Amino acid sequence: MSRTHLLGAASAVALSCAALGAQAASVVNGGGSTLAQFVYGNGAPYTTPTPNEFNLWNTQVPAPAATFGSYWESGSGAGQLGFLTDNLTCVIEKSQGASTICTGTPGGANTQHYGASDATLTTTQTSSWATLTVGQSLSGNLIQLPTIGVGVAIPVKNAALTKNGALVFTDNDLCGIFSGKITNFSQITDSPVAPTAGAITVVYRADGSGTTFLLTNHLSDPNVCNSSNTNSGFTFVPTLTFASLFGGTPPANFHGENGSSGIADALSGLGDLGTNPKNIVTYLTPDLTTIAPKSTATLSNGTHSKLKVVAVTSGAVTAALPLVGNIILGLKSVIDGTNKTPPTNATAGANPLNWVPTVATVSAGYPIVGYTTADFAQCYADPNVAAAVKGWLTDNYKNTAYQSVEKNNGFVPLVSSKAAPFYTYIANHILSNSTLNGGPWNTDIENTKVCKAVGGSTYAGR
């Protein structure tokens, strides 16, 4: 796909240093998820992000002595990698289309204070924190938290999709299309309105994508996809890299694009699928479709997306669109998933894998749902950075202005979802060191006892 601005490794590092040096206040840097880029970030895909445009990372109330710099829209995979290795050049270079990423020296001017992802960290990733030089020994516990609830929309380009929900896809349709078994709209026979026949082009995320994780996490459930409705010998597994499902090489009718905006642009005639692409199925964040008319998300030409989406039914779930109310209902009606309740003791609370619910199937609402997450260190060398991080988290969970932005973009504030009880525990044991819920757990950000211990006689931190 085309990009409007490319940075080489050297200039990317220079830019990150310039961004740090341009402000007197402490600067908090990070990036990741493109699913939530128009909520978290600058909303200017594939261009040089401008620090301190309005976004949720830098609207601290009241403002601390730290400022959130550019949110680098790199995709979830690079966001996680850059945070775990403390290397901001991973997200800078990936967001700018560099062929090689993470070329800068970790730490210092390239410190990455947080990562954003729509995929939960793996056991391997969390285990590596214990041995990484920038991990446990320097930065205390690895902290992973749910931030907003999300639904994965299924935009379709087909003449029969005259309005959102005019076409309905079942599990059989989704499993068949995304495994390569269904290659023509004429093979979809269970929609109340028949699609117009035509060979299907499946557009997928070519980069490491949390949106891919949320979709494949749903499709990996054996009650959703199985040998009866997928391509012969094919198995879905939760993954950030869609092409890996096919051993790295998807079928000929599959087409990869980078970033949520890359997909939206391509389907809107602004990318390498031509000016009037037809007969396409993809998966995308709701804010880049017409399902969220109040969205702040725009295409690369500054216009709002005109993409329409199908309704989805799964199992006994009635066909639903990825509207905020349906996403909330889905998150409240989980059948198969993990971490349905928050950790309840210090040992469980110290494990970052226990803090984020995952959802495979639901009994009501929209069926393809989950949570966007953010990754943090427990200890920060700069107390202003720690204050900014905790201030942002508090605002994200409690500030009604934040919640309005999230809802307008088709997302669900945490307090509206089934994960709402998590906030009580997050407030008690991550944002403070409360004696409630069996505390204190010493798992809170900037815990004095922990953060002094990891640095020996001096205070350490990310």
DRENKOL-574049 format. One record per residue (C-alpha): residue number from 1; residue in one letter; chain; x, y, z. Coordinates in pm, 1 decimal, always signed. Example, Ala and Ser with C-alpha at 12.3 -4.5 7.8 and 13.67 -1.06 7.14 Angstrom:
BEGIN
(r 1,a,A,(+1230.0,-450.0,+780.0))
(r 2,s,A,(+1367.0,-106.0,+714.0))
//
This chain:
BEGIN
(r 1,m,A,(+0.0,+0.0,+0.0))
(r 2,s,A,(+110.9,+357.2,-48.9))
(r 3,r,A,(+220.4,+572.0,+240.5))
(r 4,t,A,(+236.1,+947.1,+247.5))
(r 5,h,A,(+552.4,+969.9,+452.3))
(r 6,l,A,(+839.6,+730.1,+509.5))
(r 7,l,A,(+1117.6,+771.4,+763.4))
(r 8,g,A,(+1447.5,+591.3,+751.2))
(r 9,a,A,(+1591.5,+453.1,+1071.1))
(r 10,a,A,(+1826.8,+744.3,+1133.4))
(r 11,s,A,(+1566.4,+1014.5,+1084.6))
(r 12,a,A,(+1314.6,+822.4,+1296.1))
(r 13,v,A,(+1555.4,+813.5,+1587.9))
(r 14,a,A,(+1638.5,+1180.0,+1537.1))
(r 15,l,A,(+1270.8,+1267.1,+1538.0))
(r 16,s,A,(+1209.2,+1082.5,+1862.1))
(r 17,c,A,(+1500.5,+1265.8,+2022.8))
(r 18,a,A,(+1373.4,+1598.5,+1889.1))
(r 19,a,A,(+1028.2,+1528.9,+2027.7))
(r 20,l,A,(+1180.4,+1467.0,+2368.1))
(r 21,g,A,(+1403.1,+1768.5,+2362.9))
(r 22,a,A,(+1142.4,+2013.0,+2236.3))
(r 23,q,A,(+951.7,+2030.3,+2564.4))
(r 24,a,A,(+1060.1,+2128.0,+2911.4))
(r 25,a,A,(+814.9,+1893.8,+3082.2))
(r 26,s,A,(+874.8,+1523.4,+3105.1))
(r 27,v,A,(+746.0,+1348.0,+2793.9))
(r 28,v,A,(+565.5,+1013.9,+2796.0))
(r 29,n,A,(+615.5,+817.6,+2473.7))
(r 30,g,A,(+458.8,+506.5,+2324.6))
(r 31,g,A,(+226.7,+365.9,+2062.8))
(r 32,g,A,(+75.5,+53.6,+1913.7))
(r 33,s,A,(-288.3,-21.5,+1831.7))
(r 34,t,A,(-426.6,+121.4,+1507.9))
(r 35,l,A,(-774.1,-6.0,+1598.9))
(r 36,a,A,(-791.9,+269.9,+1860.1))
(r 37,q,A,(-564.6,+523.9,+1690.6))
(r 38,f,A,(-836.2,+786.6,+1649.2))
(r 39,v,A,(-915.7,+763.9,+2018.9))
(r 40,y,A,(-564.4,+727.9,+2156.4))
(r 41,g,A,(-357.8,+896.8,+1892.8))
(r 42,n,A,(-319.6,+1186.4,+1658.0))
(r 43,g,A,(-543.5,+1026.6,+1397.7))
(r 44,a,A,(-304.5,+1103.3,+1111.6))
(r 45,p,A,(-199.5,+765.9,+972.6))
(r 46,y,A,(+130.9,+734.6,+783.8))
(r 47,t,A,(+233.4,+1092.5,+847.1))
(r 48,t,A,(+471.7,+1233.7,+1101.0))
(r 49,p,A,(+263.9,+1254.0,+1420.4))
(r 50,t,A,(+251.6,+1599.1,+1572.9))
(r 51,p,A,(+299.5,+1597.5,+1951.8))
(r 52,n,A,(+14.0,+1719.8,+2163.8))
(r 53,e,A,(-271.3,+1721.8,+1918.7))
(r 54,f,A,(-593.6,+1652.1,+2106.5))
(r 55,n,A,(-608.3,+1289.7,+2205.9))
(r 56,l,A,(-678.1,+1090.9,+2517.6))
(r 57,w,A,(-312.9,+1044.5,+2601.6))
(r 58,n,A,(-243.0,+1411.4,+2666.1))
(r 59,t,A,(-566.1,+1560.4,+2802.0))
(r 60,q,A,(-469.1,+1531.2,+3164.7))
(r 61,v,A,(-708.6,+1701.0,+3408.9))
(r 62,p,A,(-540.2,+1858.0,+3591.8))
(r 63,a,A,(-224.8,+1851.2,+3381.2))
(r 64,p,A,(+74.8,+1691.9,+3553.7))
(r 65,a,A,(+435.1,+1793.8,+3502.0))
(r 66,a,A,(+454.2,+1548.9,+3213.3))
(r 67,t,A,(+314.0,+1557.9,+2862.0))
(r 68,f,A,(+215.8,+1271.1,+2635.1))
(r 69,g,A,(+412.3,+1295.9,+2313.7))
(r 70,s,A,(+313.0,+1151.5,+1980.1))
(r 71,y,A,(+111.0,+833.2,+1982.6))
(r 72,w,A,(+283.7,+623.1,+1716.7))
(r 73,e,A,(+22.2,+420.0,+1525.7))
(r 74,s,A,(+233.2,+113.0,+1457.5))
(r 75,g,A,(-3.0,-179.3,+1512.1))
(r 76,s,A,(-32.1,-392.0,+1822.3))
(r 77,g,A,(+263.9,-618.8,+1750.6))
(r 78,a,A,(+516.2,-335.4,+1726.8))
(r 79,g,A,(+354.7,-164.5,+2025.5))
(r 80,q,A,(+413.5,-470.5,+2240.4))
(r 81,l,A,(+765.1,-529.9,+2105.9))
(r 82,g,A,(+874.8,-171.1,+2156.8))
(r 83,f,A,(+743.6,-162.5,+2511.3))
(r 84,l,A,(+892.8,-495.6,+2617.8))
(r 85,t,A,(+1235.0,-403.7,+2479.4))
(r 86,d,A,(+1210.8,-34.9,+2581.6))
(r 87,n,A,(+1276.5,+77.6,+2224.8))
(r 88,l,A,(+1058.4,+356.7,+2090.2))
(r 89,t,A,(+1210.0,+320.8,+1743.0))
(r 90,c,A,(+1005.3,+1.3,+1699.1))
(r 91,v,A,(+677.2,+195.1,+1691.8))
(r 92,i,A,(+821.8,+501.1,+1517.6))
(r 93,e,A,(+974.9,+307.0,+1231.8))
(r 94,k,A,(+681.2,+68.1,+1193.4))
(r 95,s,A,(+428.6,+352.8,+1183.1))
(r 96,q,A,(+636.3,+526.4,+914.5))
(r 97,g,A,(+665.4,+219.3,+693.7))
(r 98,a,A,(+1034.3,+138.3,+742.2))
(r 99,s,A,(+1131.3,-208.1,+618.9))
(r 100,t,A,(+1347.0,-262.2,+928.6))
(r 101,i,A,(+1232.3,-158.5,+1274.0))
(r 102,c,A,(+1380.4,-128.9,+1624.1))
(r 103,t,A,(+1712.0,-2.2,+1487.5))
(r 104,g,A,(+1772.5,+247.7,+1767.2))
(r 105,t,A,(+1940.7,+186.7,+2100.1))
(r 106,p,A,(+1689.6,+93.3,+2373.4))
(r 107,g,A,(+1636.3,+331.6,+2663.1))
(r 108,g,A,(+1746.4,+691.5,+2695.6))
(r 109,a,A,(+1585.6,+906.2,+2428.3))
(r 110,n,A,(+1420.4,+590.8,+2293.1))
(r 111,t,A,(+1247.1,+495.7,+2616.8))
(r 112,q,A,(+898.2,+360.2,+2548.2))
(r 113,h,A,(+683.1,+421.2,+2853.8))
(r 114,y,A,(+375.1,+230.3,+2741.6))
(r 115,g,A,(+243.7,+7.2,+2466.5))
(r 116,a,A,(-111.7,-19.9,+2335.2))
(r 117,s,A,(-255.7,-337.6,+2188.3))
(r 118,d,A,(-581.3,-512.8,+2111.8))
(r 119,a,A,(-416.2,-846.7,+2183.1))
(r 120,t,A,(-320.7,-975.7,+2523.9))
(r 121,l,A,(+44.0,-1051.2,+2588.7))
(r 122,t,A,(+142.6,-1415.7,+2557.1))
(r 123,t,A,(+285.3,-1630.1,+2835.5))
(r 124,t,A,(+620.6,-1620.2,+2654.9))
(r 125,q,A,(+616.5,-1240.4,+2647.0))
(r 126,t,A,(+526.6,-1201.9,+3012.9))
(r 127,s,A,(+784.2,-1464.0,+3113.2))
(r 128,s,A,(+1054.3,-1276.0,+2922.9))
(r 129,w,A,(+997.9,-975.9,+3150.7))
(r 130,a,A,(+1184.5,-1160.1,+3427.2))
(r 131,t,A,(+1503.7,-1187.7,+3221.3))
(r 132,l,A,(+1499.3,-869.7,+3013.7))
(r 133,t,A,(+1748.9,-612.1,+3140.5))
(r 134,v,A,(+1477.8,-347.1,+3103.5))
(r 135,g,A,(+1217.2,-571.0,+3267.2))
(r 136,q,A,(+1158.0,-689.4,+3623.0))
(r 137,s,A,(+1501.0,-603.4,+3759.7))
(r 138,l,A,(+1478.5,-242.8,+3641.5))
(r 139,s,A,(+1107.6,-167.5,+3613.2))
(r 140,g,A,(+924.3,-387.8,+3863.0))
(r 141,n,A,(+611.1,-575.8,+3762.7))
(r 142,l,A,(+481.5,-578.3,+3407.3))
(r 143,i,A,(+130.6,-427.5,+3412.3))
(r 144,q,A,(-131.7,-503.6,+3146.5))
(r 145,l,A,(-478.4,-350.7,+3179.0))
(r 146,p,A,(-801.3,-341.2,+2977.0))
(r 147,t,A,(-885.5,+10.9,+2865.6))
(r 148,i,A,(-1190.2,+1.1,+2635.3))
(r 149,g,A,(-1426.4,-262.6,+2498.2))
(r 150,v,A,(-1427.2,-314.2,+2121.9))
(r 151,g,A,(-1614.5,-496.4,+1849.0))
(r 152,v,A,(-1464.2,-612.1,+1520.3))
(r 153,a,A,(-1683.7,-498.8,+1229.6))
(r 154,i,A,(-1705.3,-692.7,+902.1))
(r 155,p,A,(-1714.6,-435.9,+618.9))
(r 156,v,A,(-1820.2,-574.1,+280.9))
(r 157,k,A,(-1813.2,-429.6,-69.4))
(r 158,n,A,(-2104.5,-590.4,-253.8))
(r 159,a,A,(-2389.9,-442.6,-454.3))
(r 160,a,A,(-2648.7,-607.1,-226.4))
(r 161,l,A,(-2516.2,-431.3,+85.5))
(r 162,t,A,(-2724.1,-117.2,+45.9))
(r 163,k,A,(-2726.8,-33.7,+415.4))
(r 164,n,A,(-2562.5,-159.2,+734.0))
(r 165,g,A,(-2699.7,-502.9,+815.5))
(r 166,a,A,(-2867.6,-564.0,+478.8))
(r 167,l,A,(-2647.6,-873.5,+452.9))
(r 168,v,A,(-2609.9,-1118.0,+742.1))
(r 169,f,A,(-2306.8,-1343.7,+786.7))
(r 170,t,A,(-2316.3,-1656.8,+1001.0))
(r 171,d,A,(-2029.5,-1848.3,+1160.2))
(r 172,n,A,(-2026.4,-2070.8,+852.3))
(r 173,d,A,(-1982.0,-1768.7,+626.0))
(r 174,l,A,(-1701.7,-1611.8,+831.1))
(r 175,c,A,(-1517.8,-1941.1,+880.3))
(r 176,g,A,(-1550.4,-2023.6,+512.3))
(r 177,i,A,(-1444.0,-1680.9,+385.1))
(r 178,f,A,(-1146.0,-1630.2,+615.2))
(r 179,s,A,(-1017.9,-1987.3,+570.1))
(r 180,g,A,(-1042.4,-1969.5,+190.3))
(r 181,k,A,(-1325.2,-2222.7,+155.8))
(r 182,i,A,(-1578.9,-1964.6,+34.3))
(r 183,t,A,(-1439.2,-1769.7,-261.4))
(r 184,n,A,(-1752.3,-1630.3,-426.9))
(r 185,f,A,(-2052.1,-1445.7,-285.5))
(r 186,s,A,(-2274.3,-1697.9,-464.2))
(r 187,q,A,(-2163.4,-1953.8,-201.8))
(r 188,i,A,(-2329.2,-1751.0,+75.8))
(r 189,t,A,(-2682.7,-1883.5,+82.2))
(r 190,d,A,(-2796.5,-1818.1,+441.2))
(r 191,s,A,(-2827.1,-1437.9,+434.5))
(r 192,p,A,(-3189.7,-1310.2,+429.4))
(r 193,v,A,(-3080.3,-1092.0,+137.4))
(r 194,a,A,(-2865.6,-1279.0,-111.5))
(r 195,p,A,(-2531.1,-1115.2,-193.6))
(r 196,t,A,(-2463.8,-1030.3,-555.5))
(r 197,a,A,(-2249.2,-1307.3,-703.7))
(r 198,g,A,(-1883.7,-1229.2,-761.0))
(r 199,a,A,(-1538.1,-1356.3,-670.6))
(r 200,i,A,(-1442.9,-1245.3,-318.6))
(r 201,t,A,(-1123.5,-1059.6,-236.1))
(r 202,v,A,(-1041.1,-1102.9,+132.9))
(r 203,v,A,(-846.9,-805.4,+268.8))
(r 204,y,A,(-651.6,-882.0,+584.8))
(r 205,r,A,(-405.5,-706.0,+814.2))
(r 206,a,A,(-54.6,-778.6,+689.7))
(r 207,d,A,(+109.2,-632.7,+1001.3))
(r 208,g,A,(+98.4,-755.0,+1359.8))
(r 209,s,A,(-257.4,-664.2,+1449.9))
(r 210,g,A,(-468.0,-679.6,+1762.9))
(r 211,t,A,(-777.7,-658.9,+1541.9))
(r 212,t,A,(-659.3,-982.0,+1381.1))
(r 213,f,A,(-619.1,-1129.8,+1728.6))
(r 214,l,A,(-975.3,-1039.7,+1828.9))
(r 215,l,A,(-1118.2,-1189.5,+1508.8))
(r 216,t,A,(-913.2,-1508.2,+1517.6))
(r 217,n,A,(-976.6,-1551.6,+1889.9))
(r 218,h,A,(-1347.7,-1573.6,+1803.9))
(r 219,l,A,(-1295.3,-1796.2,+1500.6))
(r 220,s,A,(-1065.4,-2030.9,+1693.8))
(r 221,d,A,(-1348.4,-2148.4,+1918.2))
(r 222,p,A,(-1450.6,-2499.7,+1801.1))
(r 223,n,A,(-1815.2,-2402.3,+1841.2))
(r 224,v,A,(-1757.7,-2134.3,+1577.9))
(r 225,c,A,(-1516.8,-2281.8,+1321.8))
(r 226,n,A,(-1452.4,-2651.4,+1271.1))
(r 227,s,A,(-1382.5,-2902.7,+996.4))
(r 228,s,A,(-1737.7,-2872.3,+863.4))
(r 229,n,A,(-1719.8,-2502.3,+777.8))
(r 230,t,A,(-1350.0,-2427.8,+714.0))
(r 231,n,A,(-1116.0,-2515.8,+432.4))
(r 232,s,A,(-978.6,-2868.2,+433.6))
(r 233,g,A,(-697.1,-2909.3,+685.4))
(r 234,f,A,(-728.1,-2549.9,+806.6))
(r 235,t,A,(-741.7,-2449.4,+1174.4))
(r 236,f,A,(-792.7,-2104.7,+1323.3))
(r 237,v,A,(-578.0,-2006.7,+1623.5))
(r 238,p,A,(-561.0,-1670.7,+1802.7))
(r 239,t,A,(-284.3,-1472.1,+1634.9))
(r 240,l,A,(-167.9,-1118.5,+1556.8))
(r 241,t,A,(-35.0,-1218.2,+1213.3))
(r 242,f,A,(-312.9,-1332.7,+983.8))
(r 243,a,A,(-81.8,-1475.1,+716.5))
(r 244,s,A,(+65.1,-1717.4,+971.7))
(r 245,l,A,(-262.8,-1909.8,+958.6))
(r 246,f,A,(-161.4,-2012.3,+606.5))
(r 247,g,A,(+203.4,-2076.7,+683.2))
(r 248,g,A,(+287.8,-1724.6,+569.6))
(r 249,t,A,(+121.8,-1739.6,+227.0))
(r 250,p,A,(-255.1,-1681.1,+212.6))
(r 251,p,A,(-457.3,-1789.5,-93.6))
(r 252,a,A,(-439.4,-1586.6,-414.3))
(r 253,n,A,(-768.6,-1408.5,-344.9))
(r 254,f,A,(-633.8,-1264.2,-16.3))
(r 255,h,A,(-479.5,-916.6,-9.9))
(r 256,g,A,(-279.7,-767.8,+279.9))
(r 257,e,A,(-285.7,-407.5,+403.0))
(r 258,n,A,(-106.2,-243.3,+694.9))
(r 259,g,A,(-300.4,-69.1,+968.7))
(r 260,s,A,(-671.7,-11.2,+1014.5))
(r 261,s,A,(-649.2,+302.2,+802.4))
(r 262,g,A,(-468.3,+109.6,+529.7))
(r 263,i,A,(-764.1,-126.6,+499.6))
(r 264,a,A,(-1020.4,+154.0,+513.8))
(r 265,d,A,(-834.7,+352.0,+247.5))
(r 266,a,A,(-802.6,+49.8,+18.3))
(r 267,l,A,(-1173.3,-33.9,+36.9))
(r 268,s,A,(-1257.5,+333.8,-18.1))
(r 269,g,A,(-1066.3,+354.8,-345.3))
(r 270,l,A,(-763.1,+532.9,-201.2))
(r 271,g,A,(-519.2,+242.9,-205.9))
(r 272,d,A,(-381.4,-30.0,-429.1))
(r 273,l,A,(-716.0,-203.4,-493.8))
(r 274,g,A,(-810.9,+60.9,-748.2))
(r 275,t,A,(-1049.4,+355.0,-737.4))
(r 276,n,A,(-1368.2,+147.4,-725.0))
(r 277,p,A,(-1297.2,-186.5,-555.6))
(r 278,k,A,(-1580.4,-440.7,-549.3))
(r 279,n,A,(-1667.2,-774.4,-391.7))
(r 280,i,A,(-1449.0,-749.9,-83.3))
(r 281,v,A,(-1473.5,-885.6,+271.1))
(r 282,t,A,(-1252.8,-756.1,+551.5))
(r 283,y,A,(-1246.4,-688.9,+926.6))
(r 284,l,A,(-1204.7,-345.4,+1078.5))
(r 285,t,A,(-1257.9,-116.2,+1372.5))
(r 286,p,A,(-1612.7,+34.9,+1375.3))
(r 287,d,A,(-1492.5,+396.4,+1373.3))
(r 288,l,A,(-1369.6,+360.0,+1014.9))
(r 289,t,A,(-1714.4,+252.5,+894.3))
(r 290,t,A,(-2057.8,+414.4,+879.9))
(r 291,i,A,(-2167.1,+222.5,+1189.4))
(r 292,a,A,(-2018.1,+506.5,+1401.3))
(r 293,p,A,(-2144.2,+827.5,+1234.2))
(r 294,k,A,(-2004.3,+1051.0,+1511.3))
(r 295,s,A,(-1656.8,+904.8,+1478.1))
(r 296,t,A,(-1353.1,+1133.0,+1462.7))
(r 297,a,A,(-1181.0,+881.7,+1233.0))
(r 298,t,A,(-1110.6,+990.4,+878.0))
(r 299,l,A,(-957.2,+842.9,+566.4))
(r 300,s,A,(-621.9,+964.5,+436.5))
(r 301,n,A,(-797.5,+1227.1,+222.0))
(r 302,g,A,(-966.4,+1374.9,+530.6))
(r 303,t,A,(-1315.5,+1244.8,+453.4))
(r 304,h,A,(-1527.1,+1011.7,+663.2))
(r 305,s,A,(-1554.5,+648.6,+566.3))
(r 306,k,A,(-1861.8,+536.7,+370.4))
(r 307,l,A,(-1800.0,+167.4,+432.6))
(r 308,k,A,(-2099.2,-44.0,+526.6))
(r 309,v,A,(-2090.5,-354.6,+742.2))
(r 310,v,A,(-2281.2,-680.8,+760.4))
(r 311,a,A,(-2473.3,-802.4,+1062.6))
(r 312,v,A,(-2321.2,-1109.6,+1227.0))
(r 313,t,A,(-2491.1,-1403.8,+1395.1))
(r 314,s,A,(-2305.0,-1671.4,+1588.1))
(r 315,g,A,(-2461.4,-1985.2,+1728.5))
(r 316,a,A,(-2794.6,-1890.3,+1882.5))
(r 317,v,A,(-2708.8,-1517.9,+1888.6))
(r 318,t,A,(-2950.1,-1302.6,+1689.2))
(r 319,a,A,(-2791.7,-1115.3,+1398.9))
(r 320,a,A,(-2642.2,-792.1,+1530.7))
(r 321,l,A,(-2441.6,-494.0,+1413.6))
(r 322,p,A,(-2130.8,-372.8,+1603.2))
(r 323,l,A,(-2315.6,-84.5,+1767.4))
(r 324,v,A,(-2199.3,+27.2,+2111.7))
(r 325,g,A,(-2506.4,-120.2,+2282.9))
(r 326,n,A,(-2458.1,-456.2,+2111.1))
(r 327,i,A,(-2087.1,-461.1,+2199.1))
(r 328,i,A,(-2174.5,-392.7,+2563.9))
(r 329,l,A,(-2428.5,-675.6,+2559.7))
(r 330,g,A,(-2175.5,-911.5,+2404.3))
(r 331,l,A,(-1915.3,-827.1,+2669.0))
(r 332,k,A,(-2174.7,-890.8,+2939.1))
(r 333,s,A,(-2280.0,-1226.6,+2789.9))
(r 334,v,A,(-1954.8,-1419.9,+2759.7))
(r 335,i,A,(-1980.3,-1797.1,+2719.2))
(r 336,d,A,(-1620.9,-1890.7,+2639.7))
(r 337,g,A,(-1341.0,-1661.3,+2750.6))
(r 338,t,A,(-1076.0,-1599.5,+3013.6))
(r 339,n,A,(-1053.2,-1383.9,+3324.7))
(r 340,k,A,(-1424.8,-1325.3,+3366.1))
(r 341,t,A,(-1348.9,-1182.6,+3711.1))
(r 342,p,A,(-1049.9,-977.0,+3833.6))
(r 343,p,A,(-763.4,-1124.1,+4036.6))
(r 344,t,A,(-848.2,-1142.2,+4405.5))
(r 345,n,A,(-512.8,-1173.3,+4580.3))
(r 346,a,A,(-158.4,-1040.4,+4558.4))
(r 347,t,A,(-15.0,-1347.6,+4384.3))
(r 348,a,A,(-277.5,-1342.2,+4111.5))
(r 349,g,A,(-256.6,-963.3,+4088.5))
(r 350,a,A,(+116.0,-975.6,+4016.3))
(r 351,n,A,(+48.4,-1176.3,+3698.3))
(r 352,p,A,(-33.8,-938.8,+3409.4))
(r 353,l,A,(-218.0,-1218.3,+3227.2))
(r 354,n,A,(-492.6,-1209.9,+3491.1))
(r 355,w,A,(-599.3,-851.0,+3435.8))
(r 356,v,A,(-751.1,-862.0,+3084.5))
(r 357,p,A,(-1064.4,-1060.5,+2993.0))
(r 358,t,A,(-1069.4,-1231.4,+2653.7))
(r 359,v,A,(-1387.7,-1328.9,+2472.7))
(r 360,a,A,(-1438.8,-1612.0,+2224.4))
(r 361,t,A,(-1816.4,-1660.3,+2217.6))
(r 362,v,A,(-2117.7,-1482.2,+2364.8))
(r 363,s,A,(-2484.6,-1562.4,+2421.3))
(r 364,a,A,(-2625.1,-1222.3,+2318.5))
(r 365,g,A,(-2526.7,-895.2,+2151.9))
(r 366,y,A,(-2250.9,-860.0,+1894.2))
(r 367,p,A,(-2042.7,-1179.6,+1883.2))
(r 368,i,A,(-1690.9,-1057.6,+1789.3))
(r 369,v,A,(-1583.0,-853.6,+2089.6))
(r 370,g,A,(-1293.3,-803.5,+2328.7))
(r 371,y,A,(-1080.1,-535.7,+2492.5))
(r 372,t,A,(-806.9,-298.3,+2392.1))
(r 373,t,A,(-522.6,-312.3,+2642.6))
(r 374,a,A,(-235.6,-93.6,+2756.4))
(r 375,d,A,(+98.9,-213.5,+2891.3))
(r 376,f,A,(+296.1,-27.2,+3156.9))
(r 377,a,A,(+591.5,-72.1,+3387.3))
(r 378,q,A,(+534.2,-66.2,+3760.5))
(r 379,c,A,(+831.4,+163.7,+3821.0))
(r 380,y,A,(+929.5,+479.2,+3633.5))
(r 381,a,A,(+1254.6,+662.8,+3693.8))
(r 382,d,A,(+1078.6,+997.1,+3644.8))
(r 383,p,A,(+798.5,+1047.9,+3902.2))
(r 384,n,A,(+629.7,+1291.4,+3663.8))
(r 385,v,A,(+595.6,+1014.0,+3407.6))
(r 386,a,A,(+443.5,+785.7,+3669.8))
(r 387,a,A,(+197.5,+1058.8,+3769.1))
(r 388,a,A,(+99.3,+1113.4,+3405.6))
(r 389,v,A,(+44.1,+741.5,+3349.0))
(r 390,k,A,(-174.0,+708.9,+3656.8))
(r 391,g,A,(-356.9,+1029.4,+3566.7))
(r 392,w,A,(-433.9,+902.4,+3219.1))
(r 393,l,A,(-559.0,+568.5,+3350.5))
(r 394,t,A,(-782.1,+741.1,+3603.6))
(r 395,d,A,(-927.3,+966.9,+3334.9))
(r 396,n,A,(-975.2,+677.9,+3095.1))
(r 397,y,A,(-1184.8,+491.5,+3349.6))
(r 398,k,A,(-1369.4,+780.8,+3511.7))
(r 399,n,A,(-1372.1,+1094.8,+3294.4))
(r 400,t,A,(-1705.0,+1135.1,+3113.8))
(r 401,a,A,(-1540.3,+1342.1,+2840.2))
(r 402,y,A,(-1314.4,+1046.3,+2761.3))
(r 403,q,A,(-1613.5,+814.4,+2761.4))
(r 404,s,A,(-1796.0,+1035.5,+2510.9))
(r 405,v,A,(-1502.0,+1023.0,+2270.8))
(r 406,e,A,(-1481.1,+646.6,+2307.6))
(r 407,k,A,(-1854.1,+593.1,+2249.5))
(r 408,n,A,(-1863.3,+829.6,+1951.3))
(r 409,n,A,(-1591.4,+619.9,+1790.7))
(r 410,g,A,(-1785.8,+299.0,+1844.8))
(r 411,f,A,(-1598.6,+176.7,+2153.9))
(r 412,v,A,(-1714.7,+89.8,+2503.8))
(r 413,p,A,(-1583.6,+257.6,+2820.6))
(r 414,l,A,(-1472.1,-2.0,+3072.0))
(r 415,v,A,(-1739.7,+100.5,+3321.6))
(r 416,s,A,(-2007.3,+7.9,+3066.4))
(r 417,s,A,(-1883.9,-345.7,+3007.0))
(r 418,k,A,(-1869.4,-674.2,+3193.4))
(r 419,a,A,(-1515.1,-576.7,+3293.6))
(r 420,a,A,(-1648.6,-291.3,+3506.5))
(r 421,p,A,(-1566.5,-481.3,+3829.5))
(r 422,f,A,(-1204.7,-479.0,+3713.6))
(r 423,y,A,(-1192.1,-105.0,+3767.3))
(r 424,t,A,(-1245.7,-142.3,+4142.4))
(r 425,y,A,(-946.0,-371.8,+4162.5))
(r 426,i,A,(-740.9,-157.2,+3923.0))
(r 427,a,A,(-813.7,+148.7,+4137.9))
(r 428,n,A,(-731.9,-35.4,+4458.5))
(r 429,h,A,(-420.3,-225.1,+4352.3))
(r 430,i,A,(-273.3,-59.9,+4039.4))
(r 431,l,A,(-350.2,+309.7,+4083.9))
(r 432,s,A,(-306.7,+293.3,+4462.3))
(r 433,n,A,(-197.8,+40.5,+4725.1))
(r 434,s,A,(-528.8,-2.5,+4900.2))
(r 435,t,A,(-599.6,-229.7,+5196.1))
(r 436,l,A,(-925.2,-330.8,+5024.3))
(r 437,n,A,(-977.3,-665.8,+4851.1))
(r 438,g,A,(-718.6,-832.1,+5072.4))
(r 439,g,A,(-451.2,-567.9,+5018.6))
(r 440,p,A,(-209.1,-410.9,+5015.8))
(r 441,w,A,(-72.4,-616.1,+4726.4))
(r 442,n,A,(+226.6,-390.5,+4638.4))
(r 443,t,A,(+130.0,-419.0,+4270.4))
(r 444,d,A,(+54.8,-48.8,+4222.6))
(r 445,i,A,(+237.7,+177.4,+3979.2))
(r 446,e,A,(+524.1,+352.9,+4159.0))
(r 447,n,A,(+500.6,+133.6,+4467.7))
(r 448,t,A,(+777.5,+272.2,+4689.4))
(r 449,k,A,(+872.3,-59.9,+4844.0))
(r 450,v,A,(+905.3,-240.4,+4511.9))
(r 451,c,A,(+1059.3,+39.2,+4309.4))
(r 452,k,A,(+1332.8,+110.0,+4563.1))
(r 453,a,A,(+1410.8,-259.5,+4593.9))
(r 454,v,A,(+1463.2,-320.2,+4222.8))
(r 455,g,A,(+1717.3,-41.0,+4207.9))
(r 456,g,A,(+1910.1,-134.6,+4517.2))
(r 457,s,A,(+2000.9,+175.9,+4715.9))
(r 458,t,A,(+1869.7,+409.3,+4444.3))
(r 459,y,A,(+1530.4,+439.1,+4282.7))
(r 460,a,A,(+1509.2,+257.6,+3947.7))
(r 461,g,A,(+1246.1,+241.7,+3676.7))
(r 462,r,A,(+1160.6,+254.3,+3307.4))
//
